[in-house]
Amino acid sequence: MATQPDLVSSDKNSLASDASASMEADIKALHELQAAGDFSAAVAGAQRLLKAHPNNRDLLLIEAHALRMLQQTEAALDALDRFAEHHPNFSQMFLERGLCHIALRDAQAAIFNLKTAVRINPALAMGWRMLDGLYRMTGDAKSAELAARHFAHLASLPPAIVQAKVLFGDGEIDVAETLIRKFLLDVGDHPEAMRLLAQIGHMRNVLDDAETLYAGVMALVPDHDEARHEYVQVLIARHKFPQAREALEPLLKRDPRNHAHRIQAATISVGLGDFESVIPEYRDMLSEIKGDTLEARVHRADLNLWLGHALKTEARTDEAIAAYMAATTDRPDFGDAWWSLANLKTYRFSADSIAVMQTQLEDDATADVDRIHIAFALGKALEDAGDYAGSWAAYARGNAMHRASNGYIPEVFETNTREQKRVCTPAFFAKRDGWGLDDAAPIFVLGLPRSGSTLIEQILASHSMVEGTQELPDIQRIVHELQGRELNFDAPRYPGVLEELDADAIRAFGAQYIADTQPNRILGRPYFIDKMPNNFRHIGLIHLILPKAKIIDARRDPMACCFSNLKQLFAQGQEFTYGVEDIARYYRTYVELMDHWDNALPGRVLRVQHEDLVDDLEGNVRRILDYCGLPFEQSCLEFYKTKRSVRTPSSEQVRQPIFRDGLDQWKNFEPWLGALREALGPDLAPAK
């Protein structure tokens, strides 16, 4: 069947790597040959250029397409095999394969490849059109109707929007954004164009823009279910859980058994601290999955992972382990499930499980994100088994893989620290004495991750007047608002902008924080804990907007804290923890900034040394409660008996009586930590 696929503009990444204007011109000329039907010349030109540029995506696509149009189908499939070696997840490669299998009258192979193409890139109109015909031919009327609906939708859109959608689906984000912005400027509001721009905003983490655009789409087309689903995701990402629940309601009313909607509802409940209700919901959905297809196994694995998280948070550890293991049974390469078992801290892997992880870690088919998770899980498994050399090798491998992709720039935090010291002086605070919101409810527990903050939180949350919440993002949200959208890492707007704010603005930010955190205060106690560790960067802001809030710095021995971070894989953020130099540099800057707060705001921050807390629990508990203005309660010493949701990696440890075992774990790895000691320097990590 002589059908031309959705050809779009060339791969910017390939062109950039070729760094050649002549290559651009050559590819344009080859596209013109295709458009004119001169496929022999297109093949010859593409193959000539491929000798020098064997991985160029445009050339590979031109070659395969032209060979298919010349009815050299087997040669086209051979070319597509070479294509897949360089670009295994490119949607139009699968589209071409599907069209080749149509030519060979292999309906099942055609359906498989075309389904893969439109799953990767739903904007491929040709893929949907061909699937419609194939499904009708094979008697699958339901799938044919769905494919026809997708094709009709794309056919109804202006060509510029379809082209931008294809570009977006294939990762050409910059080109897609330029095209769709021009369309909106020329034509005005169009729901699908606004939706695509919102998708780009979500991908780039410009969530406020994405939220505004989706709200506009909903105003224009309230029953656009796909856009509403995406809108809910953005609200969830912004931790606007009450708003997300309201936006989701129409979807649940229209299709109450839909798993995608129910998963969003469960995510919202979790965000609001309600873990108990989602456990039966996840189990109901698991019971509804029929069959043992790959799709069913992947869906089951995801649900079991989320079920495990909820059970873990509710201290139902044995059930959580069973859920995580069920996820690994369905998906042996499911790194997140393996790491979730390791992240319980108290779980011990069997030899069989270790063997499976080792196999999956070395399997080329294992996705990079799963490989990173498995490396950290394997590190924990081997550490527990006493194989410290093997454990360190696994941790180092996981850290190296993560560091290679996370884009961490240490200078950003260091610049912020210099600016905090420049702006937030004793004179600055004295001039603004009495500003801010007069609300003593928040207790900020901050510092570095893995510093003992969860233990302090659990102790405080065991008090009848204090509610434990979670690591709340609301101070960060205020910082982002102050920072603005135009980021300048060399001369950031924040914290300098604090000097421009008057008393009313400062008080308004305090009121905003209290209002935004209110949905997390389920128990209604007079005090609540915000355990976001990175808030230590913003103590000046916290003091300004909430002068009566309490601030506790959880501090831990530098070697122990840094090593504990190096072996921890975080769900998100904390990108400074994936390299010895990065974590040491960050720790040094943290100490520098905390010393500044001690000088600028004497007595404002209570420092709690983790090792001291372990050695003298009662003395330090009384010290913490005195600082917070709270009467002593015996329950704070028996914190491990407190029944509450704990989300952090230390959740299982704080449900046990205090122990010293973890204080010196880093010493088992001392042969490999010389670089860390040196990077920390003699003031923080003196010689043995």
N, C-alpha and C positions, 0 to 999 in steps of 0.2 A: 504494500500500500504506500503510494508516494505521498507521504504527509510530512510537512515541514514542522519542526518543533518550535516552541516559543523561544526564538533567538533574541537575546538582549545585548546591551552594550558590553564591551569587553571587561575582563577581570582586572580591576585596578591593581590588585596585589601583584598579579603576574606582570602587568605592564611596569609597575614600579620597580619590580625586581629586574626586569630586562633593561630598565632605564634607557629606553630607546624610542625616540620619536619616530624613527623609521619603522620600528616594529608596530607601532600604532597604525601607521599608514599601511603597512603590509596587511595587517588583520582587517582593516577597513576595506582594502581592495579585495580580499578573499570573501568578505561578506557580500560585496557587490557582485562577485562572480556567482555566489550561491543564489542571490536574488535574481540574477539574469538566467539561471538554469545551467550555467557552465560548470557542472560538478566535477568533470575530469580535471579542469584547470584548478579548481578549488582544492581537490585532493593533492595534485602535484605540488601546488604552492605550499599547502600545509605541511606535507611530508618533507619538503625541502627545508622549511624553517624549523621543523621539529628536530632535525639533526643537531641544530645548535641550541634549541630550547625544548628539550624533551618533556618538560613538565608544565609547559604553558597551557593553561586550561582552555583558552579560546582556540588555539590551534588543534588541540586534541578533539574538541567538540566539532570543529569544522571538518576535520578529517573523517570522523565517524559518521556525521550527518551526510556528507557528500558521498561516501561509500554506500550508505544505505540508499540514497537517492539514485545511485547507479545500479541498484539491485545487486550489489556485491555484499550480500547480507552477512555471510560468514566472516568476510574481511572486516566488515564494520564491527562485528562482535569481538573480533580479535583486537581491533583498535580500542574498543571500550574496555577490554580487560586491562590494556596498558593504561588507559585513562584512570581506571579504578585504583591502580597502584599509587598514583599521585594524588587523586582527589576522590577518596572512597565514599564521601557523603554528599557529592554534588548532585542536586536533584535532576538536572538535565542529562546527566550521564544515565541515570535510571530511566528517564523518559525515552532516550534513544534506544536503550536496551529493549524496553517494552515495545517500541515501534518495530524494532528488528524481529522480535518474536511474533508480532502480528503478521509480518511478511512471511515468516516461516510457519504460520498457522498453528502456533503453540499457544493456545489461549491461556493456560494456567501460568506459564512463564511470563507471558505478557501482562497478565493481571498482577502477578507478584511485583514485577518491576515498576509498573505504572502506579500501583498502590504506594510503593516505597517513594516514588517521585513526588506524589501529591502529599504524602505525609511530611516529607522534608519541606516541600514548598507548595502550599495549598493554592497558590495563584497560577499554577500551570494549567491553563484552560484546556490545552490539547490533551493533557493527561486525563482530565475528567471526562472530556468528550469521548475519548477512546474507551475508557472504563465503562461508560454508559452503554456503548455498543457491545462490548465484551460480556458485561453482566447480562444483558438481554439475551445474547446468544447462548449463554450457559444456563439461563433460567433463573438467575438471581434477581428477581424483580425489585426487592427491597433495596439492594445495593445499587441497582441501576437507577432507581428513583433518586437516591442520595447523590449519585454522580451527576445526574441530569440537573439536579437543583444547583449544585456547585457550578456547573458549566453555565447554566442560565444566569446565575448571579454575576459571574465574571463577564459574560457577554453583555450584560446590561450596564457595565461600568464604562466610563470614558477610558480610551486606550492608555492615556497617560497614567491613570491610577493603576491599571493592570500592570503596566510596565514597571512602575515603582514597586508594586507588590512582588513581582517576580524578582526584582533586584534585591529587595529586602529579604525575601525568602532564601536567596542564595548568598546572603552575607554582605552584599554591596550596600552597606548602610549609608555611607556618605552620599553616594550617587542617588540612592532612593530618596534621601531626605531633601537634597537639592531639587529633585524633580517634583516631589509632592508639595514642597513649599511654593515653588513657582506656580504649580497648578492652583493652589489655594489663593495666591495673590491675584492670579488672572481671572479665576472663576468665582471665588468666594466660598462660603461654607458648603462643604459636601461631607456627609457623614462618613463615607468610606475613606476619603482623604484625611479627615480629622482623626479617624480611628488609626490609620497607618502612622500618622505623625505621633499619636499617643503611644503606639507600640514601640516606635523608635525611642521616644522619651523614657518609657519603662525600661527598655534594654540599656539605655545609657544612664539609668538611675536619676533622671530628671523627673522625679515623681510628682512634684507639684504641677509641672506643665502637663504631664500625662493625665493627672486627675482632672484638671480643668478641661482638657480636650475631651476626655470620656464623658464628663458631665454635659458638655455641649452635644455630643453624639446622642446621649440619652434624652436630651431635651428635644432633639430633632426626630429621633426614632426610638421611642420608649420600649418597643418590643423587639429591638435588635439583641437577641439573646447572646450571640457570640461577643458582641461589644460589651454587654452588661457583665458577662463572665470575666472579661479582661479588666473591666472597671473595678469589680470586686477584688481582683488580685492586686491592683494598684493600691486600693484602700487598705488591704491587709498588709502590703509592703510598707505602708506609711503608719502602720499600727493604729489605724482609725477603725477599730473593731466595731463599735456601735454603728458607725456609718456604713461599714461593709455589710453588717447584718441587715440593715434596712435596704441597701441596694440589692442584696441577694434575694430578698423575700419574693419578688415577682417570679424569679426563676423557680424557686421551690414550689410556689403555688401552681405554676404551669406544668412542672414535671417533678413531683415530689420524690420519685424513686431514682432519679438521675444521680449516678455516683459522683460525677464531677461537681454537681451542686452540693451534694451532701458532704463531700470532702471539704469544700470551701466552708460550709457551715461548721464542721468540726474544727477546722483551723481557726475560725473566729472564736469558737468556744474556748479553745486552748489559749488563744491570745488574751482572752478575758479571765484566764485562770481556772476555767471549769474543765478539768481533765476527766472527772468522774463520768460525766454524761457522754463523752465521746467513746468510751470503752465499749459499751453495748452497741453503739452505732457502727464502729469499725467492725465489730464481730458480725453484725447483721449483714453488712456489705460483703464480708468474706463468705458468708453462707450463701450469698446470691450468685457468686461466680461459678459458672458451670464450665466443664471441659478442662482440657489440659493443653491448650494451645500456648504458643509463646506469649501472646498478648494476655491470656488469662494468668499465666505464671508471673509475668511482670507486674500485673495489677495486684495479684495476691501478695507478692513480695512487698510492694509499696504499702499496702494496707497493714500488713503484719509489722512493718517497720514503724509506722505511725502508732499502731496499737501498742507496740513495745515501749515507745517513748512515753505514752500516757500511763501505762502500767508502772514503768520505772518511776515516773514522777509521783505516783500515788503509793510508792513503796511496796508494790506487789511484784517483787523482784523475780520470783520463780516464774510467774506468768509472763513477765517481760522477756526473760531468757527464752522461754518456749516460743514466744512470738518472733523474736529475732532469729532463732534457729530455723523456724518455719520459713522465714524470708530467705535464708541462705540455702535451704533445700530447693526452693523454687528457682533461686538465682545464685548458684555457687560463686559467681563473680560479683556479687552485690557488696561492694566495699563498705557502704554505709551500714549495712547490717552487721558485718564483721566488726567494724569499728565500734558500733553501739554496744556490742558484747564486751569489747575491751574497755570501753568508756564507763562501764559499770564499776570498774576498778577492783571489785571483789570477785569477779568471775574468773575462772581458770579454764583455759582451753584444753581440750583433749588432744592427744597426738594426731588423731585422725583429722581434726579441724585444722591443726597447724599444717598438716600435709596438704589439705585442700587450699589453704591460703597461699602456701608456697607455690603450688601449681598455678593458681590463678594469677599470682603476681608476675610469673614469668610468661604467661600466655599472651601472645601478641594480640589476640582478640579482645582482651580485657581493656575496657576504656580507661583513659588516663585518670579520670576522677576516681574510678573504682580502684585503680592500682595505688593511688596515693592513700586512700582509706585503708586498703589491705596492708600496705607497708607499715602504717602506724599500728594497726591491730596486731600484726605479726611481731612488731617490736615489743609490744606489751606482753604477748604470749611467751616470747622467748625470755623476756626479763623475768617473768614469774617462774619460768622453768630453770632459771639460773644460768642461762646461756647469754652472758652479758656482751660478749663480742658479737654474737649474731644479732642480739637485740639492738645494739648500737648501730650496726650496719643497716638494719631495717629502718630505724628511726632516721638515720642520716639520709637514706634513700628517699624516704617519704618527704623529709624536709627539703631536699634538693629539688624534687619534682614540683613541690608546691611553690617554692621560692622562685623557680624558673618562670612561673606563670602568673604570680600575684601582683607584680608591678609595684611592690613596696618601695617608697622613696623616703629614706630616713631623714633627709634634710627638711621635709615638711614639718615634722614634729619639732625638730630642733629650732627651726625658724619661729614656730609658734611659741616655744619656750622663751626664746630671746624677747619676743614681743610681749609676752605676759610679764616678764620681769621689767621691761621698759615702761609699760602702761600701768600695771597694778602695783603701785608703790604705796608706802604708808600714807603719803600726802594725798594720793588719789582717793584712798578709802576714807581718810579723815574728812575730806571735803564733802563726801557723800554719806556721812554718818546719819543714820535715821531714815535712809531711803529704803525702798523695797517693801515687800508684803510682810505684814506682822503675823506670820503663821509658823508655828513651831512644829508642825506635824512631820515634815520630812526628816529622815535620818539617812544620810548618804554614807554608804560603806564603799570605799574606793581604794585604788592602788593598782598593782599589777595583777593580771590573772594568776591563779595558782598560788596566791599569797596567804590563803587562810580566810578570805573574806566570807566564804560560804559558812564557815564555822561561826564567825561573828554574827552573821545574819541569823543563823539558826538559834543561837543563844538569845539574841534580841527578840526574835519571833516567838520564842517560848514564853515571853512576858505577856501578861494579860492585857496590857495596854498598847502592844505593838503588833502591827501586821506585816508579815513578810510578803513582798510582791514578787518582783523579778528584776532583771537588768533592764530598767526602763530607758527608752530612747529619747525622753522628752527634753533633757538638757541639750543633747546633740541636735535635736530639732530646732531649738532656739538658736544654737550656734550657727546652724546652716542658714537660718533666717537672717542673722546678723552678718554672716559672711557674704551673702549674696551669691548670684549665679556665676559671676565673672571671677573665676579663681585665679589668683596671682600668688604662686607659691613663694616668690621672692619678697613680695610686699603685700601680704594678706590684709584684707579689710578688717577682719577680726583678729585680735581683741582691740585694735586701735579705735574701732567704731564705738566702743563703750564710752569713750570720752565725749562723744557727741550726744549721748542720751540724757534726757532730763529725768527728774524724779518720777514724773507720771509714766514715762516709758519704762523705766526700771520696775516700777510697781506693777505695771501691766504684764510684764514678762513673768513676774512672780505669780500673779493671778492666773496667767496662761498655764504655767507649770502645774499649779494645784488643780485646775480644771481638767487638764489633759490626763493627769494621773488618776483622777477620781474613779474611772471605770475599773481600775485594778484594785481598788480598796473595797473588797467584797465584804469583809467582816465589820467594817465601820469602826475600827478602833481609832483612838485619838492620834496615834503615831503610826507611820509606815516607813518601810525601808526601801530605798532605791539603791540597788547593788551594782549599777553599771560601773565597772572598774575604771574605764577611761575618763570618768568625770574628774579625776584628779587634775586633768589638764585645765579644768574650768572652775577651779575653786573660787577664783576672783569673781566670776559671773554668779556662781551660786551664792556667795556672800552678799553680793549687791542685791540680788532679787529676792533672796530669802534669808535675811540676816539672823533669824532665830533658828534656822535649820541646824542640825548637828552634823558634823563631818568627821568620819573615822577613817584613818589611813591604815589599811591592813598591810603590814610590812613583814617580809620573810627574808631569811638569810640569802644573800645574792646568789651563791652557787646553787643552793637548793631550789630557789625560785626560778632561776634561768633554766636549769636542767629540766624542771617540771614542765616549763613551757615548751622546751624543745621536743618533748615527747608527747605533747598534747596537740591533737588536731581539732581546731575550733570549727564550729558550724559556719561561722562567718566572721569577718573582721580579724583583728589581732594579727595582721600580716607581718608584724615585726618579730614574730616568734619562730620563724622558719629558717633561721640561720644563726650560728654562734655569734658572729660579729653584730648582726642586727639586734639580737636580744640583749647582748651586753651593752651595746650603744644606747639602746632604749632604756635599760635599767639605770645607766649612769645619768641620762637626761632626766629621768623620773626623780632620782634623788636630788638632782640640782634644782628642779622645779619645786619639790616639796620643801627643800631648805628655804627657797624664796618665800613660800607661803608662811613658813614659820616666822620669818623675819618681818614680812609685810603685815601679817595678821597674827600676832603673838597669842598663843593659847586657843586659837580658833579651831585647830584640828587636833583631835586625839589620835596619837599614834599607838597602835597595838602591835607589838612584836609577836609573831606567831609562836616562836619558840618559848617566849615567856608565858604565853597563854597556856601552852601545853604543860609547862612545868608548874605553874601556879594557877590553876583554873579559877578557884574561888576568888583569889585576890584580884585577878584581872577582870572577872565578871563584875565584881563590886565596883571596880574602877570604871568600867564601861557604863554601868547603870548610873553611877553618880554623875558622870559627865552628861548623860542624857536626861538627868533630872528625874530618874525613875526609882521607885522603891525596890529594894532587893526582894526577889522571889526565888524560892528554891527550884522552881521549874526551870530556871535559866541554867542551873548546874546540871539538871537532868534533861538537857536539850534533846538528847537522842530519843526521848520518849514522845516528843512533840509530833503529832500527826499533821503534816502539811505537805503541800506540793513543793518539791525542790527540783529545779530544772538544770542546775549546773552539774559539771562533771563530778563534783564532790558529793553528790546527793546520797550515795550509799554510805560514804564515810561519816557524814554528820548524823547518820541514824544509828551510830554506834558510840559507846563511851569513848572519851578522848584517848588517843593512843600516840605513842612516840615512834612507832615503826616507820612512818613516812619521813621523819625528819632527816635521816641520813641516807636515804635511798641513793642519792646522787653519788655517794662514795663508791658504790659498786661499779660506777662508770668512770672513776677518776683517771684511769689510764688514757681515756679519750677526751678528757675535759681540760687538758692543759691550755688549749687555745682559748677556752672560755675564761679560765682564770686570768690569763694574760690580758684578754680584751677588757675584763672588768677593771683591772688595775689593782695595785697594792692597797689602796684605801678601802676597796669593797671586798676584795678577795685576797687577803694577805697570804703569804707563803705558808705552807704547812709547818 
